[in-house]
Amino acid sequence: MRIDRAGVPFVACGLVPGVALVALGHPLAAAPFAALAGLFALFFRDPERRVPDVPGAVLAPADGRVLVAGPGRPRHGPSRRVAADQHLPVPG
């Protein structure tokens, strides 16, 4: 699993104290730090993505699914709307 560069300091903030506590002989005290480092690693994971070779395709960020895509409500000019909730109507 690859971790985004921006997440490395967060993972390290949990991993470094955890490793230090294990080295000092306190593995139970290290467990919360290891869990925190693991959660940060999951949050900042950067998996390889396959982009479909389809004209006009919309790729969902953060492992989500695009359920609605279309024109938005133009408040300050033309816009596009992408939603992950199928109960939201697409204006048009």
HTML snippet that shows the backbone in 3Dmol.js (N, CA, C, O; Angstrom):
<script src="https://3Dmol.org/build/3Dmol-min.js"></script>
<div id="view" style="width:600px;height:400px;position:relative"></div>
<script>
const pdb = `
ATOM      1  N   MET A   1       0.848  -1.178   0.000  1.00  0.00           N
ATOM      2  CA  MET A   1       0.000   0.000   0.000  1.00  0.00           C
ATOM      3  C   MET A   1       0.893   1.240   0.000  1.00  0.00           C
ATOM      4  O   MET A   1       1.795   1.377   0.826  1.00  0.00           O
ATOM      5  N   ARG A   2       0.622   2.130  -0.935  1.00  0.00           N
ATOM      6  CA  ARG A   2       1.350   3.388  -1.004  1.00  0.00           C
ATOM      7  C   ARG A   2       0.653   4.421  -0.137  1.00  0.00           C
ATOM      8  O   ARG A   2      -0.575   4.438  -0.061  1.00  0.00           O
ATOM      9  N   ILE A   3       1.423   5.286   0.519  1.00  0.00           N
ATOM     10  CA  ILE A   3       0.877   6.355   1.352  1.00  0.00           C
ATOM     11  C   ILE A   3       1.231   7.678   0.707  1.00  0.00           C
ATOM     12  O   ILE A   3       2.370   7.890   0.288  1.00  0.00           O
ATOM     13  N   ASP A   4       0.251   8.574   0.627  1.00  0.00           N
ATOM     14  CA  ASP A   4       0.492   9.893   0.062  1.00  0.00           C
ATOM     15  C   ASP A   4       1.544  10.627   0.890  1.00  0.00           C
ATOM     16  O   ASP A   4       1.614  10.481   2.110  1.00  0.00           O
ATOM     17  N   ARG A   5       2.352  11.413   0.199  1.00  0.00           N
ATOM     18  CA  ARG A   5       3.441  12.133   0.861  1.00  0.00           C
ATOM     19  C   ARG A   5       2.947  13.029   1.991  1.00  0.00           C
ATOM     20  O   ARG A   5       3.628  13.178   3.006  1.00  0.00           O
ATOM     21  N   ALA A   6       1.774  13.622   1.823  1.00  0.00           N
ATOM     22  CA  ALA A   6       1.241  14.527   2.844  1.00  0.00           C
ATOM     23  C   ALA A   6       0.903  13.787   4.136  1.00  0.00           C
ATOM     24  O   ALA A   6       0.823  14.413   5.193  1.00  0.00           O
ATOM     25  N   GLY A   7       0.705  12.483   4.076  1.00  0.00           N
ATOM     26  CA  GLY A   7       0.341  11.720   5.259  1.00  0.00           C
ATOM     27  C   GLY A   7       1.506  11.162   6.042  1.00  0.00           C
ATOM     28  O   GLY A   7       1.325  10.689   7.164  1.00  0.00           O
ATOM     29  N   VAL A   8       2.699  11.206   5.474  1.00  0.00           N
ATOM     30  CA  VAL A   8       3.869  10.620   6.150  1.00  0.00           C
ATOM     31  C   VAL A   8       4.107  11.228   7.533  1.00  0.00           C
ATOM     32  O   VAL A   8       4.363  10.473   8.471  1.00  0.00           O
ATOM     33  N   PRO A   9       4.037  12.560   7.713  1.00  0.00           N
ATOM     34  CA  PRO A   9       4.245  13.093   9.072  1.00  0.00           C
ATOM     35  C   PRO A   9       3.202  12.597  10.076  1.00  0.00           C
ATOM     36  O   PRO A   9       3.520  12.377  11.245  1.00  0.00           O
ATOM     37  N   PHE A  10       1.960  12.421   9.624  1.00  0.00           N
ATOM     38  CA  PHE A  10       0.909  11.942  10.525  1.00  0.00           C
ATOM     39  C   PHE A  10       1.159  10.498  10.942  1.00  0.00           C
ATOM     40  O   PHE A  10       1.014  10.148  12.113  1.00  0.00           O
ATOM     41  N   VAL A  11       1.533   9.664   9.980  1.00  0.00           N
ATOM     42  CA  VAL A  11       1.837   8.266  10.289  1.00  0.00           C
ATOM     43  C   VAL A  11       3.034   8.198  11.228  1.00  0.00           C
ATOM     44  O   VAL A  11       3.043   7.410  12.173  1.00  0.00           O
ATOM     45  N   ALA A  12       4.042   9.023  10.967  1.00  0.00           N
ATOM     46  CA  ALA A  12       5.240   9.028  11.806  1.00  0.00           C
ATOM     47  C   ALA A  12       4.941   9.465  13.229  1.00  0.00           C
ATOM     48  O   ALA A  12       5.566   8.977  14.171  1.00  0.00           O
ATOM     49  N   CYS A  13       3.985  10.388  13.401  1.00  0.00           N
ATOM     50  CA  CYS A  13       3.634  10.857  14.755  1.00  0.00           C
ATOM     51  C   CYS A  13       3.050   9.740  15.613  1.00  0.00           C
ATOM     52  O   CYS A  13       3.121   9.808  16.840  1.00  0.00           O
ATOM     53  N   GLY A  14       2.485   8.737  15.003  1.00  0.00           N
ATOM     54  CA  GLY A  14       2.012   7.589  15.764  1.00  0.00           C
ATOM     55  C   GLY A  14       3.026   6.475  15.819  1.00  0.00           C
ATOM     56  O   GLY A  14       3.128   5.764  16.820  1.00  0.00           O
ATOM     57  N   LEU A  15       3.779   6.319  14.741  1.00  0.00           N
ATOM     58  CA  LEU A  15       4.716   5.205  14.636  1.00  0.00           C
ATOM     59  C   LEU A  15       5.964   5.399  15.493  1.00  0.00           C
ATOM     60  O   LEU A  15       6.413   4.457  16.147  1.00  0.00           O
ATOM     61  N   VAL A  16       6.527   6.599  15.500  1.00  0.00           N
ATOM     62  CA  VAL A  16       7.776   6.840  16.234  1.00  0.00           C
ATOM     63  C   VAL A  16       7.600   6.611  17.737  1.00  0.00           C
ATOM     64  O   VAL A  16       8.401   5.884  18.325  1.00  0.00           O
ATOM     65  N   PRO A  17       6.586   7.201  18.387  1.00  0.00           N
ATOM     66  CA  PRO A  17       6.425   6.912  19.824  1.00  0.00           C
ATOM     67  C   PRO A  17       6.104   5.444  20.094  1.00  0.00           C
ATOM     68  O   PRO A  17       6.530   4.886  21.105  1.00  0.00           O
ATOM     69  N   GLY A  18       5.347   4.816  19.178  1.00  0.00           N
ATOM     70  CA  GLY A  18       5.023   3.404  19.362  1.00  0.00           C
ATOM     71  C   GLY A  18       6.268   2.531  19.331  1.00  0.00           C
ATOM     72  O   GLY A  18       6.436   1.653  20.178  1.00  0.00           O
ATOM     73  N   VAL A  19       7.131   2.766  18.370  1.00  0.00           N
ATOM     74  CA  VAL A  19       8.376   1.996  18.267  1.00  0.00           C
ATOM     75  C   VAL A  19       9.265   2.272  19.480  1.00  0.00           C
ATOM     76  O   VAL A  19       9.886   1.357  20.020  1.00  0.00           O
ATOM     77  N   ALA A  20       9.321   3.535  19.903  1.00  0.00           N
ATOM     78  CA  ALA A  20      10.145   3.881  21.071  1.00  0.00           C
ATOM     79  C   ALA A  20       9.636   3.184  22.334  1.00  0.00           C
ATOM     80  O   ALA A  20      10.430   2.700  23.141  1.00  0.00           O
ATOM     81  N   LEU A  21       8.319   3.134  22.502  1.00  0.00           N
ATOM     82  CA  LEU A  21       7.773   2.471  23.683  1.00  0.00           C
ATOM     83  C   LEU A  21       8.020   0.966  23.660  1.00  0.00           C
ATOM     84  O   LEU A  21       8.277   0.364  24.703  1.00  0.00           O
ATOM     85  N   VAL A  22       7.945   0.355  22.480  1.00  0.00           N
ATOM     86  CA  VAL A  22       8.266  -1.073  22.376  1.00  0.00           C
ATOM     87  C   VAL A  22       9.733  -1.298  22.707  1.00  0.00           C
ATOM     88  O   VAL A  22      10.071  -2.248  23.413  1.00  0.00           O
ATOM     89  N   ALA A  23      10.609  -0.431  22.202  1.00  0.00           N
ATOM     90  CA  ALA A  23      12.045  -0.561  22.484  1.00  0.00           C
ATOM     91  C   ALA A  23      12.351  -0.386  23.971  1.00  0.00           C
ATOM     92  O   ALA A  23      13.302  -0.975  24.485  1.00  0.00           O
ATOM     93  N   LEU A  24      11.543   0.424  24.662  1.00  0.00           N
ATOM     94  CA  LEU A  24      11.739   0.637  26.092  1.00  0.00           C
ATOM     95  C   LEU A  24      11.054  -0.434  26.936  1.00  0.00           C
ATOM     96  O   LEU A  24      11.134  -0.402  28.164  1.00  0.00           O
ATOM     97  N   GLY A  25      10.384  -1.381  26.284  1.00  0.00           N
ATOM     98  CA  GLY A  25       9.770  -2.490  27.008  1.00  0.00           C
ATOM     99  C   GLY A  25       8.345  -2.238  27.460  1.00  0.00           C
ATOM    100  O   GLY A  25       7.892  -2.842  28.432  1.00  0.00           O
ATOM    101  N   HIS A  26       7.627  -1.354  26.773  1.00  0.00           N
ATOM    102  CA  HIS A  26       6.244  -1.050  27.123  1.00  0.00           C
ATOM    103  C   HIS A  26       5.311  -1.297  25.927  1.00  0.00           C
ATOM    104  O   HIS A  26       4.753  -0.353  25.367  1.00  0.00           O
ATOM    105  N   PRO A  27       5.146  -2.564  25.544  1.00  0.00           N
ATOM    106  CA  PRO A  27       4.343  -2.836  24.343  1.00  0.00           C
ATOM    107  C   PRO A  27       2.864  -2.479  24.500  1.00  0.00           C
ATOM    108  O   PRO A  27       2.226  -2.098  23.520  1.00  0.00           O
ATOM    109  N   LEU A  28       2.311  -2.591  25.691  1.00  0.00           N
ATOM    110  CA  LEU A  28       0.901  -2.225  25.884  1.00  0.00           C
ATOM    111  C   LEU A  28       0.685  -0.725  25.722  1.00  0.00           C
ATOM    112  O   LEU A  28      -0.337  -0.299  25.184  1.00  0.00           O
ATOM    113  N   ALA A  29       1.629   0.065  26.181  1.00  0.00           N
ATOM    114  CA  ALA A  29       1.533   1.518  26.028  1.00  0.00           C
ATOM    115  C   ALA A  29       1.726   1.920  24.570  1.00  0.00           C
ATOM    116  O   ALA A  29       1.278   2.991  24.160  1.00  0.00           O
ATOM    117  N   ALA A  30       2.391   1.070  23.780  1.00  0.00           N
ATOM    118  CA  ALA A  30       2.639   1.369  22.375  1.00  0.00           C
ATOM    119  C   ALA A  30       1.422   1.072  21.499  1.00  0.00           C
ATOM    120  O   ALA A  30       1.313   1.603  20.393  1.00  0.00           O
ATOM    121  N   ALA A  31       0.517   0.238  21.977  1.00  0.00           N
ATOM    122  CA  ALA A  31      -0.622  -0.193  21.158  1.00  0.00           C
ATOM    123  C   ALA A  31      -1.484   0.968  20.652  1.00  0.00           C
ATOM    124  O   ALA A  31      -1.826   0.971  19.469  1.00  0.00           O
ATOM    125  N   PRO A  32      -1.853   1.950  21.476  1.00  0.00           N
ATOM    126  CA  PRO A  32      -2.656   3.065  20.936  1.00  0.00           C
ATOM    127  C   PRO A  32      -1.923   3.852  19.850  1.00  0.00           C
ATOM    128  O   PRO A  32      -2.539   4.314  18.890  1.00  0.00           O
ATOM    129  N   PHE A  33      -0.608   4.002  20.006  1.00  0.00           N
ATOM    130  CA  PHE A  33       0.169   4.724  18.994  1.00  0.00           C
ATOM    131  C   PHE A  33       0.236   3.933  17.693  1.00  0.00           C
ATOM    132  O   PHE A  33       0.171   4.512  16.608  1.00  0.00           O
ATOM    133  N   ALA A  34       0.363   2.630  17.799  1.00  0.00           N
ATOM    134  CA  ALA A  34       0.377   1.783  16.600  1.00  0.00           C
ATOM    135  C   ALA A  34      -0.982   1.830  15.903  1.00  0.00           C
ATOM    136  O   ALA A  34      -1.055   1.882  14.676  1.00  0.00           O
ATOM    137  N   ALA A  35      -2.054   1.812  16.694  1.00  0.00           N
ATOM    138  CA  ALA A  35      -3.398   1.899  16.103  1.00  0.00           C
ATOM    139  C   ALA A  35      -3.595   3.244  15.412  1.00  0.00           C
ATOM    140  O   ALA A  35      -4.166   3.303  14.323  1.00  0.00           O
ATOM    141  N   LEU A  36      -3.133   4.311  16.030  1.00  0.00           N
ATOM    142  CA  LEU A  36      -3.237   5.641  15.434  1.00  0.00           C
ATOM    143  C   LEU A  36      -2.452   5.714  14.121  1.00  0.00           C
ATOM    144  O   LEU A  36      -2.945   6.256  13.132  1.00  0.00           O
ATOM    145  N   ALA A  37      -1.242   5.172  14.113  1.00  0.00           N
ATOM    146  CA  ALA A  37      -0.435   5.157  12.890  1.00  0.00           C
ATOM    147  C   ALA A  37      -1.130   4.355  11.797  1.00  0.00           C
ATOM    148  O   ALA A  37      -1.104   4.742  10.629  1.00  0.00           O
ATOM    149  N   GLY A  38      -1.751   3.240  12.169  1.00  0.00           N
ATOM    150  CA  GLY A  38      -2.478   2.425  11.194  1.00  0.00           C
ATOM    151  C   GLY A  38      -3.674   3.151  10.611  1.00  0.00           C
ATOM    152  O   GLY A  38      -3.925   3.073   9.408  1.00  0.00           O
ATOM    153  N   LEU A  39      -4.414   3.857  11.457  1.00  0.00           N
ATOM    154  CA  LEU A  39      -5.567   4.618  10.971  1.00  0.00           C
ATOM    155  C   LEU A  39      -5.136   5.743  10.036  1.00  0.00           C
ATOM    156  O   LEU A  39      -5.779   5.983   9.014  1.00  0.00           O
ATOM    157  N   PHE A  40      -4.053   6.429  10.383  1.00  0.00           N
ATOM    158  CA  PHE A  40      -3.544   7.476   9.492  1.00  0.00           C
ATOM    159  C   PHE A  40      -3.067   6.879   8.173  1.00  0.00           C
ATOM    160  O   PHE A  40      -3.280   7.469   7.114  1.00  0.00           O
ATOM    161  N   ALA A  41      -2.429   5.725   8.227  1.00  0.00           N
ATOM    162  CA  ALA A  41      -1.966   5.079   6.994  1.00  0.00           C
ATOM    163  C   ALA A  41      -3.148   4.710   6.103  1.00  0.00           C
ATOM    164  O   ALA A  41      -3.071   4.860   4.884  1.00  0.00           O
ATOM    165  N   LEU A  42      -4.235   4.231   6.693  1.00  0.00           N
ATOM    166  CA  LEU A  42      -5.424   3.914   5.899  1.00  0.00           C
ATOM    167  C   LEU A  42      -6.052   5.173   5.304  1.00  0.00           C
ATOM    168  O   LEU A  42      -6.507   5.165   4.161  1.00  0.00           O
ATOM    169  N   PHE A  43      -6.075   6.247   6.079  1.00  0.00           N
ATOM    170  CA  PHE A  43      -6.677   7.483   5.599  1.00  0.00           C
ATOM    171  C   PHE A  43      -5.883   8.078   4.445  1.00  0.00           C
ATOM    172  O   PHE A  43      -6.468   8.582   3.487  1.00  0.00           O
ATOM    173  N   PHE A  44      -4.561   8.026   4.525  1.00  0.00           N
ATOM    174  CA  PHE A  44      -3.707   8.647   3.511  1.00  0.00           C
ATOM    175  C   PHE A  44      -3.234   7.654   2.448  1.00  0.00           C
ATOM    176  O   PHE A  44      -2.273   7.937   1.733  1.00  0.00           O
ATOM    177  N   ARG A  45      -3.891   6.497   2.331  1.00  0.00           N
ATOM    178  CA  ARG A  45      -3.469   5.534   1.319  1.00  0.00           C
ATOM    179  C   ARG A  45      -3.658   6.152  -0.067  1.00  0.00           C
ATOM    180  O   ARG A  45      -4.543   6.980  -0.281  1.00  0.00           O
ATOM    181  N   ASP A  46      -2.817   5.734  -0.986  1.00  0.00           N
ATOM    182  CA  ASP A  46      -2.846   6.270  -2.340  1.00  0.00           C
ATOM    183  C   ASP A  46      -2.807   5.109  -3.325  1.00  0.00           C
ATOM    184  O   ASP A  46      -1.763   4.834  -3.917  1.00  0.00           O
ATOM    185  N   PRO A  47      -3.940   4.422  -3.507  1.00  0.00           N
ATOM    186  CA  PRO A  47      -3.935   3.252  -4.384  1.00  0.00           C
ATOM    187  C   PRO A  47      -3.805   3.650  -5.854  1.00  0.00           C
ATOM    188  O   PRO A  47      -4.122   4.774  -6.243  1.00  0.00           O
ATOM    189  N   GLU A  48      -3.334   2.702  -6.651  1.00  0.00           N
ATOM    190  CA  GLU A  48      -3.283   2.919  -8.097  1.00  0.00           C
ATOM    191  C   GLU A  48      -4.717   2.952  -8.607  1.00  0.00           C
ATOM    192  O   GLU A  48      -5.538   2.122  -8.216  1.00  0.00           O
ATOM    193  N   ARG A  49      -5.010   3.882  -9.456  1.00  0.00           N
ATOM    194  CA  ARG A  49      -6.352   4.017 -10.010  1.00  0.00           C
ATOM    195  C   ARG A  49      -6.327   3.717 -11.501  1.00  0.00           C
ATOM    196  O   ARG A  49      -5.393   4.089 -12.211  1.00  0.00           O
ATOM    197  N   ARG A  50      -7.370   3.038 -11.958  1.00  0.00           N
ATOM    198  CA  ARG A  50      -7.535   2.782 -13.390  1.00  0.00           C
ATOM    199  C   ARG A  50      -8.560   3.771 -13.927  1.00  0.00           C
ATOM    200  O   ARG A  50      -9.727   3.748 -13.533  1.00  0.00           O
ATOM    201  N   VAL A  51      -8.118   4.630 -14.820  1.00  0.00           N
ATOM    202  CA  VAL A  51      -9.006   5.619 -15.421  1.00  0.00           C
ATOM    203  C   VAL A  51      -9.597   5.009 -16.683  1.00  0.00           C
ATOM    204  O   VAL A  51      -8.852   4.566 -17.557  1.00  0.00           O
ATOM    205  N   PRO A  52     -10.920   4.979 -16.796  1.00  0.00           N
ATOM    206  CA  PRO A  52     -11.531   4.390 -17.994  1.00  0.00           C
ATOM    207  C   PRO A  52     -11.221   5.233 -19.233  1.00  0.00           C
ATOM    208  O   PRO A  52     -11.165   6.461 -19.177  1.00  0.00           O
ATOM    209  N   ASP A  53     -11.024   4.541 -20.334  1.00  0.00           N
ATOM    210  CA  ASP A  53     -10.722   5.221 -21.597  1.00  0.00           C
ATOM    211  C   ASP A  53     -12.031   5.451 -22.354  1.00  0.00           C
ATOM    212  O   ASP A  53     -12.230   4.945 -23.458  1.00  0.00           O
ATOM    213  N   VAL A  54     -12.919   6.233 -21.727  1.00  0.00           N
ATOM    214  CA  VAL A  54     -14.234   6.514 -22.290  1.00  0.00           C
ATOM    215  C   VAL A  54     -14.391   8.031 -22.369  1.00  0.00           C
ATOM    216  O   VAL A  54     -14.216   8.711 -21.359  1.00  0.00           O
ATOM    217  N   PRO A  55     -14.712   8.574 -23.529  1.00  0.00           N
ATOM    218  CA  PRO A  55     -14.884  10.023 -23.622  1.00  0.00           C
ATOM    219  C   PRO A  55     -16.007  10.503 -22.693  1.00  0.00           C
ATOM    220  O   PRO A  55     -17.091   9.921 -22.656  1.00  0.00           O
ATOM    221  N   GLY A  56     -15.726  11.565 -21.953  1.00  0.00           N
ATOM    222  CA  GLY A  56     -16.722  12.133 -21.042  1.00  0.00           C
ATOM    223  C   GLY A  56     -16.880  11.382 -19.740  1.00  0.00           C
ATOM    224  O   GLY A  56     -17.798  11.676 -18.974  1.00  0.00           O
ATOM    225  N   ALA A  57     -16.008  10.415 -19.464  1.00  0.00           N
ATOM    226  CA  ALA A  57     -16.120   9.638 -18.223  1.00  0.00           C
ATOM    227  C   ALA A  57     -15.819  10.527 -17.025  1.00  0.00           C
ATOM    228  O   ALA A  57     -15.036  11.473 -17.124  1.00  0.00           O
ATOM    229  N   VAL A  58     -16.444  10.219 -15.893  1.00  0.00           N
ATOM    230  CA  VAL A  58     -16.220  10.939 -14.643  1.00  0.00           C
ATOM    231  C   VAL A  58     -15.609   9.952 -13.665  1.00  0.00           C
ATOM    232  O   VAL A  58     -16.165   8.878 -13.437  1.00  0.00           O
ATOM    233  N   LEU A  59     -14.478  10.306 -13.088  1.00  0.00           N
ATOM    234  CA  LEU A  59     -13.785   9.441 -12.141  1.00  0.00           C
ATOM    235  C   LEU A  59     -14.073   9.935 -10.732  1.00  0.00           C
ATOM    236  O   LEU A  59     -13.855  11.109 -10.433  1.00  0.00           O
ATOM    237  N   ALA A  60     -14.557   9.060  -9.865  1.00  0.00           N
ATOM    238  CA  ALA A  60     -14.888   9.427  -8.489  1.00  0.00           C
ATOM    239  C   ALA A  60     -13.617   9.519  -7.643  1.00  0.00           C
ATOM    240  O   ALA A  60     -12.752   8.647  -7.732  1.00  0.00           O
ATOM    241  N   PRO A  61     -13.497  10.560  -6.831  1.00  0.00           N
ATOM    242  CA  PRO A  61     -12.357  10.657  -5.926  1.00  0.00           C
ATOM    243  C   PRO A  61     -12.560   9.776  -4.699  1.00  0.00           C
ATOM    244  O   PRO A  61     -13.689   9.399  -4.386  1.00  0.00           O
ATOM    245  N   ALA A  62     -11.488   9.449  -4.013  1.00  0.00           N
ATOM    246  CA  ALA A  62     -11.536   8.781  -2.709  1.00  0.00           C
ATOM    247  C   ALA A  62     -12.312   7.469  -2.723  1.00  0.00           C
ATOM    248  O   ALA A  62     -13.080   7.204  -1.799  1.00  0.00           O
ATOM    249  N   ASP A  63     -12.130   6.655  -3.738  1.00  0.00           N
ATOM    250  CA  ASP A  63     -12.721   5.323  -3.818  1.00  0.00           C
ATOM    251  C   ASP A  63     -14.246   5.339  -3.793  1.00  0.00           C
ATOM    252  O   ASP A  63     -14.861   4.338  -3.428  1.00  0.00           O
ATOM    253  N   GLY A  64     -14.855   6.432  -4.166  1.00  0.00           N
ATOM    254  CA  GLY A  64     -16.303   6.516  -4.157  1.00  0.00           C
ATOM    255  C   GLY A  64     -16.898   6.122  -5.491  1.00  0.00           C
ATOM    256  O   GLY A  64     -16.196   5.654  -6.387  1.00  0.00           O
ATOM    257  N   ARG A  65     -18.196   6.315  -5.612  1.00  0.00           N
ATOM    258  CA  ARG A  65     -18.910   6.020  -6.849  1.00  0.00           C
ATOM    259  C   ARG A  65     -19.658   7.267  -7.283  1.00  0.00           C
ATOM    260  O   ARG A  65     -20.318   7.912  -6.469  1.00  0.00           O
ATOM    261  N   VAL A  66     -19.562   7.605  -8.546  1.00  0.00           N
ATOM    262  CA  VAL A  66     -20.343   8.712  -9.084  1.00  0.00           C
ATOM    263  C   VAL A  66     -21.692   8.154  -9.489  1.00  0.00           C
ATOM    264  O   VAL A  66     -21.773   7.275 -10.348  1.00  0.00           O
ATOM    265  N   LEU A  67     -22.758   8.664  -8.872  1.00  0.00           N
ATOM    266  CA  LEU A  67     -24.100   8.205  -9.193  1.00  0.00           C
ATOM    267  C   LEU A  67     -24.849   9.216 -10.042  1.00  0.00           C
ATOM    268  O   LEU A  67     -25.699   8.838 -10.848  1.00  0.00           O
ATOM    269  N   VAL A  68     -24.545  10.500  -9.873  1.00  0.00           N
ATOM    270  CA  VAL A  68     -25.220  11.541 -10.627  1.00  0.00           C
ATOM    271  C   VAL A  68     -24.164  12.503 -11.155  1.00  0.00           C
ATOM    272  O   VAL A  68     -23.331  12.984 -10.387  1.00  0.00           O
ATOM    273  N   ALA A  69     -24.184  12.789 -12.447  1.00  0.00           N
ATOM    274  CA  ALA A  69     -23.280  13.767 -13.035  1.00  0.00           C
ATOM    275  C   ALA A  69     -24.039  14.511 -14.119  1.00  0.00           C
ATOM    276  O   ALA A  69     -24.711  13.896 -14.946  1.00  0.00           O
ATOM    277  N   GLY A  70     -23.935  15.813 -14.115  1.00  0.00           N
ATOM    278  CA  GLY A  70     -24.646  16.582 -15.126  1.00  0.00           C
ATOM    279  C   GLY A  70     -24.496  18.065 -14.888  1.00  0.00           C
ATOM    280  O   GLY A  70     -23.669  18.490 -14.082  1.00  0.00           O
ATOM    281  N   PRO A  71     -25.293  18.855 -15.586  1.00  0.00           N
ATOM    282  CA  PRO A  71     -25.188  20.309 -15.419  1.00  0.00           C
ATOM    283  C   PRO A  71     -25.652  20.725 -14.030  1.00  0.00           C
ATOM    284  O   PRO A  71     -26.564  20.132 -13.455  1.00  0.00           O
ATOM    285  N   GLY A  72     -25.006  21.752 -13.510  1.00  0.00           N
ATOM    286  CA  GLY A  72     -25.379  22.259 -12.194  1.00  0.00           C
ATOM    287  C   GLY A  72     -26.270  23.476 -12.309  1.00  0.00           C
ATOM    288  O   GLY A  72     -26.662  23.877 -13.405  1.00  0.00           O
ATOM    289  N   ARG A  73     -26.583  24.057 -11.167  1.00  0.00           N
ATOM    290  CA  ARG A  73     -27.369  25.289 -11.147  1.00  0.00           C
ATOM    291  C   ARG A  73     -26.407  26.456 -11.324  1.00  0.00           C
ATOM    292  O   ARG A  73     -25.607  26.730 -10.430  1.00  0.00           O
ATOM    293  N   PRO A  74     -26.465  27.141 -12.448  1.00  0.00           N
ATOM    294  CA  PRO A  74     -25.492  28.222 -12.683  1.00  0.00           C
ATOM    295  C   PRO A  74     -25.784  29.449 -11.824  1.00  0.00           C
ATOM    296  O   PRO A  74     -26.747  30.176 -12.070  1.00  0.00           O
ATOM    297  N   ARG A  75     -24.956  29.668 -10.829  1.00  0.00           N
ATOM    298  CA  ARG A  75     -25.082  30.862  -9.985  1.00  0.00           C
ATOM    299  C   ARG A  75     -24.151  31.948 -10.484  1.00  0.00           C
ATOM    300  O   ARG A  75     -24.512  33.123 -10.549  1.00  0.00           O
ATOM    301  N   HIS A  76     -22.950  31.531 -10.834  1.00  0.00           N
ATOM    302  CA  HIS A  76     -21.942  32.487 -11.297  1.00  0.00           C
ATOM    303  C   HIS A  76     -21.375  32.034 -12.632  1.00  0.00           C
ATOM    304  O   HIS A  76     -20.181  32.198 -12.880  1.00  0.00           O
ATOM    305  N   GLY A  77     -22.191  31.479 -13.477  1.00  0.00           N
ATOM    306  CA  GLY A  77     -21.737  30.988 -14.776  1.00  0.00           C
ATOM    307  C   GLY A  77     -22.005  29.503 -14.896  1.00  0.00           C
ATOM    308  O   GLY A  77     -22.572  28.894 -13.989  1.00  0.00           O
ATOM    309  N   PRO A  78     -21.600  28.919 -16.008  1.00  0.00           N
ATOM    310  CA  PRO A  78     -21.852  27.492 -16.225  1.00  0.00           C
ATOM    311  C   PRO A  78     -21.119  26.628 -15.194  1.00  0.00           C
ATOM    312  O   PRO A  78     -20.020  26.961 -14.751  1.00  0.00           O
ATOM    313  N   SER A  79     -21.747  25.527 -14.829  1.00  0.00           N
ATOM    314  CA  SER A  79     -21.129  24.642 -13.835  1.00  0.00           C
ATOM    315  C   SER A  79     -21.524  23.198 -14.104  1.00  0.00           C
ATOM    316  O   SER A  79     -22.470  22.929 -14.843  1.00  0.00           O
ATOM    317  N   ARG A  80     -20.789  22.276 -13.498  1.00  0.00           N
ATOM    318  CA  ARG A  80     -21.074  20.840 -13.559  1.00  0.00           C
ATOM    319  C   ARG A  80     -21.372  20.379 -12.146  1.00  0.00           C
ATOM    320  O   ARG A  80     -20.862  20.953 -11.184  1.00  0.00           O
ATOM    321  N   ARG A  81     -22.186  19.355 -12.014  1.00  0.00           N
ATOM    322  CA  ARG A  81     -22.543  18.826 -10.708  1.00  0.00           C
ATOM    323  C   ARG A  81     -22.237  17.334 -10.679  1.00  0.00           C
ATOM    324  O   ARG A  81     -22.617  16.591 -11.585  1.00  0.00           O
ATOM    325  N   VAL A  82     -21.549  16.909  -9.634  1.00  0.00           N
ATOM    326  CA  VAL A  82     -21.257  15.496  -9.418  1.00  0.00           C
ATOM    327  C   VAL A  82     -21.724  15.165  -8.016  1.00  0.00           C
ATOM    328  O   VAL A  82     -21.332  15.835  -7.060  1.00  0.00           O
ATOM    329  N   ALA A  83     -22.563  14.137  -7.873  1.00  0.00           N
ATOM    330  CA  ALA A  83     -23.099  13.769  -6.564  1.00  0.00           C
ATOM    331  C   ALA A  83     -22.990  12.268  -6.363  1.00  0.00           C
ATOM    332  O   ALA A  83     -22.979  11.494  -7.320  1.00  0.00           O
ATOM    333  N   ALA A  84     -22.909  11.873  -5.099  1.00  0.00           N
ATOM    334  CA  ALA A  84     -22.824  10.457  -4.759  1.00  0.00           C
ATOM    335  C   ALA A  84     -24.107   9.990  -4.098  1.00  0.00           C
ATOM    336  O   ALA A  84     -24.120   8.928  -3.476  1.00  0.00           O
ATOM    337  N   ASP A  85     -25.170  10.739  -4.211  1.00  0.00           N
ATOM    338  CA  ASP A  85     -26.442  10.358  -3.615  1.00  0.00           C
ATOM    339  C   ASP A  85     -27.484  10.340  -4.720  1.00  0.00           C
ATOM    340  O   ASP A  85     -27.777  11.376  -5.317  1.00  0.00           O
ATOM    341  N   GLN A  86     -28.037   9.190  -4.992  1.00  0.00           N
ATOM    342  CA  GLN A  86     -28.975   9.077  -6.108  1.00  0.00           C
ATOM    343  C   GLN A  86     -30.313   9.754  -5.833  1.00  0.00           C
ATOM    344  O   GLN A  86     -31.135   9.868  -6.743  1.00  0.00           O
ATOM    345  N   HIS A  87     -30.553  10.203  -4.612  1.00  0.00           N
ATOM    346  CA  HIS A  87     -31.809  10.863  -4.295  1.00  0.00           C
ATOM    347  C   HIS A  87     -31.779  12.358  -4.593  1.00  0.00           C
ATOM    348  O   HIS A  87     -32.794  13.041  -4.458  1.00  0.00           O
ATOM    349  N   LEU A  88     -30.617  12.867  -4.999  1.00  0.00           N
ATOM    350  CA  LEU A  88     -30.527  14.277  -5.349  1.00  0.00           C
ATOM    351  C   LEU A  88     -30.876  14.443  -6.818  1.00  0.00           C
ATOM    352  O   LEU A  88     -30.258  13.805  -7.671  1.00  0.00           O
ATOM    353  N   PRO A  89     -31.847  15.282  -7.132  1.00  0.00           N
ATOM    354  CA  PRO A  89     -32.222  15.432  -8.537  1.00  0.00           C
ATOM    355  C   PRO A  89     -31.191  16.242  -9.320  1.00  0.00           C
ATOM    356  O   PRO A  89     -30.551  17.145  -8.780  1.00  0.00           O
ATOM    357  N   VAL A  90     -31.046  15.911 -10.575  1.00  0.00           N
ATOM    358  CA  VAL A  90     -30.168  16.667 -11.462  1.00  0.00           C
ATOM    359  C   VAL A  90     -31.024  17.738 -12.131  1.00  0.00           C
ATOM    360  O   VAL A  90     -31.993  17.426 -12.823  1.00  0.00           O
ATOM    361  N   PRO A  91     -30.657  19.014 -11.916  1.00  0.00           N
ATOM    362  CA  PRO A  91     -31.459  20.058 -12.548  1.00  0.00           C
ATOM    363  C   PRO A  91     -31.344  19.991 -14.063  1.00  0.00           C
ATOM    364  O   PRO A  91     -30.303  19.610 -14.598  1.00  0.00           O
ATOM    365  N   GLY A  92     -32.384  20.351 -14.729  1.00  0.00           N
ATOM    366  CA  GLY A  92     -32.234  20.360 -16.164  1.00  0.00           C
ATOM    367  C   GLY A  92     -33.489  20.182 -16.846  1.00  0.00           C
ATOM    368  O   GLY A  92     -33.526  20.166 -18.077  1.00  0.00           O
TER     369      GLY A  92
END
`;
const viewer = $3Dmol.createViewer("view");
viewer.addModel(pdb, "pdb");
viewer.setStyle({}, {cartoon: {color: "spectrum"}});
viewer.zoomTo();
viewer.render();
</script>
